[in-house]
Amino acid sequence: LISRDYFKLILLAFVIAAPVTYLYMEKWLSNFVYHIEIRWWILVLPGLLVFMVALFAIGGQLLKAARSNPANTLKYE
């Protein structure tokens, strides 16, 4: 449940950033005589890497919380 909220935010950020990035890259590359075509995987690959980093970060925190002793946590509350 916790990771779902984070992934929704990351997906929303990707949906907003991908078209903006594509437009700016197209505009910037049009100024050069020799320019490359922007392929779909150039935008999707960084998005997948961000999802993987978020998955590992959230997973690590969830494992840390799952392994902790609840009595120690409540002692400090």
Residue frames relative to the residue before (quaternion, step in Angstrom):
aa qw qx qy qz dx dy dz
L 1.0000 0.0000 0.0000 0.0000 0.00 0.00 0.00
I 0.6503 0.5130 -0.3231 0.4578 3.57 1.00 -0.77
S 0.6960 0.4826 -0.2909 0.4450 3.57 0.84 -0.91
R 0.5710 0.6046 -0.3851 0.4001 3.59 1.12 -0.57
D 0.6503 0.5145 -0.3160 0.4611 3.59 0.98 -0.82
Y 0.6590 0.5011 -0.3070 0.4693 3.57 0.96 -0.85
F 0.6810 0.4907 -0.2994 0.4536 3.57 0.91 -0.86
K 0.5992 0.5399 -0.3627 0.4668 3.58 1.12 -0.57
L 0.6654 0.4943 -0.3027 0.4704 3.58 0.96 -0.82
I 0.6484 0.5037 -0.3189 0.4735 3.58 0.99 -0.78
L 0.6472 0.5108 -0.3173 0.4684 3.59 0.98 -0.80
L 0.6385 0.5175 -0.3221 0.4698 3.58 0.98 -0.81
A 0.6536 0.5048 -0.3102 0.4710 3.58 0.96 -0.85
F 0.6560 0.5057 -0.3145 0.4636 3.59 0.98 -0.79
V 0.6486 0.5178 -0.3202 0.4568 3.59 0.97 -0.85
I 0.6744 0.4631 -0.2968 0.4925 3.59 1.05 -0.67
A 0.7282 0.4746 -0.2518 0.4255 3.59 0.85 -0.97
A 0.6204 0.5873 -0.3590 0.3760 3.62 0.95 -0.75
P 0.7083 0.4263 -0.3031 0.4740 3.68 0.72 -0.83
V 0.6263 0.5306 -0.3413 0.4580 3.58 1.03 -0.76
T 0.6546 0.5071 -0.3049 0.4705 3.57 0.95 -0.88
Y 0.6429 0.5270 -0.3243 0.4514 3.58 0.95 -0.86
L 0.6774 0.4947 -0.3009 0.4537 3.58 0.87 -0.91
Y 0.6722 0.4866 -0.3018 0.4694 3.59 0.92 -0.86
M 0.6494 0.5059 -0.3247 0.4657 3.59 0.99 -0.75
E 0.6331 0.5252 -0.3288 0.4640 3.60 0.99 -0.80
K 0.6680 0.4986 -0.2991 0.4645 3.56 0.92 -0.91
W 0.6734 0.4979 -0.2954 0.4597 3.57 0.92 -0.90
L 0.6980 0.4739 -0.2753 0.4608 3.58 0.91 -0.89
S 0.5939 0.5846 -0.3752 0.4059 3.60 1.12 -0.47
N 0.5984 0.5772 -0.3588 0.4243 3.61 1.21 -0.32
F 0.6561 0.5020 -0.3066 0.4728 3.59 1.22 -0.35
V 0.5469 -0.6101 0.4594 0.3430 3.54 -1.14 0.63
Y 0.7636 0.1897 -0.1017 0.6087 3.55 0.94 -0.96
H 0.1270 0.7935 -0.5856 0.1065 3.56 -0.53 1.11
I 0.4632 -0.6839 0.4999 0.2603 3.50 -1.24 0.56
E 0.4813 -0.6161 0.5278 0.3319 3.52 -1.30 0.28
I 0.3790 -0.7152 0.5378 0.2359 3.56 -0.91 0.88
R 0.2075 -0.7932 0.5658 0.0873 3.53 -0.62 1.16
W 0.6580 -0.5501 0.3494 0.3773 3.56 -1.20 0.52
W 0.6722 0.5216 -0.3158 0.4200 3.59 0.97 -0.77
I 0.5424 0.6047 -0.4105 0.4141 3.60 1.21 -0.32
L 0.7130 0.4029 -0.2500 0.5166 3.59 1.11 -0.56
V 0.6726 0.5116 -0.3047 0.4394 3.60 1.03 -0.72
L 0.6199 0.5781 -0.3482 0.4004 3.61 0.96 -0.79
P 0.6789 0.4472 -0.3214 0.4856 3.67 0.80 -0.76
G 0.6094 0.5485 -0.3526 0.4510 3.59 1.08 -0.62
L 0.6602 0.4892 -0.3014 0.4838 3.58 0.98 -0.81
L 0.6338 0.5248 -0.3330 0.4605 3.59 1.02 -0.73
V 0.6338 0.5114 -0.3295 0.4777 3.59 1.02 -0.75
F 0.6362 0.5174 -0.3296 0.4679 3.60 0.98 -0.78
M 0.6634 0.5031 -0.3088 0.4598 3.60 0.95 -0.84
V 0.6499 0.5006 -0.3233 0.4717 3.59 0.92 -0.83
A 0.6534 0.4982 -0.3122 0.4769 3.58 0.96 -0.82
L 0.6302 0.5355 -0.3344 0.4519 3.59 0.99 -0.78
F 0.6841 0.4727 -0.2870 0.4756 3.59 0.90 -0.89
A 0.6574 0.5071 -0.3161 0.4590 3.59 0.95 -0.80
I 0.6856 0.4582 -0.2830 0.4899 3.60 0.89 -0.91
G 0.6436 0.5283 -0.3213 0.4510 3.58 0.98 -0.80
G 0.6448 0.5184 -0.3196 0.4618 3.57 1.00 -0.77
Q 0.6676 0.4839 -0.2985 0.4807 3.57 0.97 -0.82
L 0.6485 0.5111 -0.3230 0.4625 3.59 1.02 -0.72
L 0.6464 0.5004 -0.3220 0.4776 3.59 1.00 -0.73
K 0.6287 0.5316 -0.3275 0.4635 3.56 1.02 -0.79
A 0.6783 0.4753 -0.2864 0.4816 3.59 0.95 -0.85
A 0.6610 0.5134 -0.3115 0.4499 3.60 1.00 -0.75
R 0.7054 0.4596 -0.2618 0.4720 3.59 1.06 -0.69
S 0.5761 0.6039 -0.3906 0.3884 3.60 1.16 -0.36
N 0.5010 -0.6433 0.4973 0.2963 3.52 -1.20 0.60
P 0.4291 -0.7240 0.4679 0.2695 3.63 -0.63 1.02
A 0.6048 0.5655 -0.3661 0.4248 3.61 1.08 -0.60
N 0.6469 0.5055 -0.3235 0.4704 3.61 1.02 -0.72
T 0.6394 0.5206 -0.3256 0.4627 3.56 1.02 -0.72
L 0.6942 0.4716 -0.2750 0.4692 3.58 0.91 -0.90
K 0.5699 0.6035 -0.3804 0.4078 3.58 1.15 -0.53
Y 0.7289 0.4203 -0.2304 0.4889 3.58 1.03 -0.79
E 0.5564 0.6179 -0.3969 0.3887 3.61 1.20 -0.14
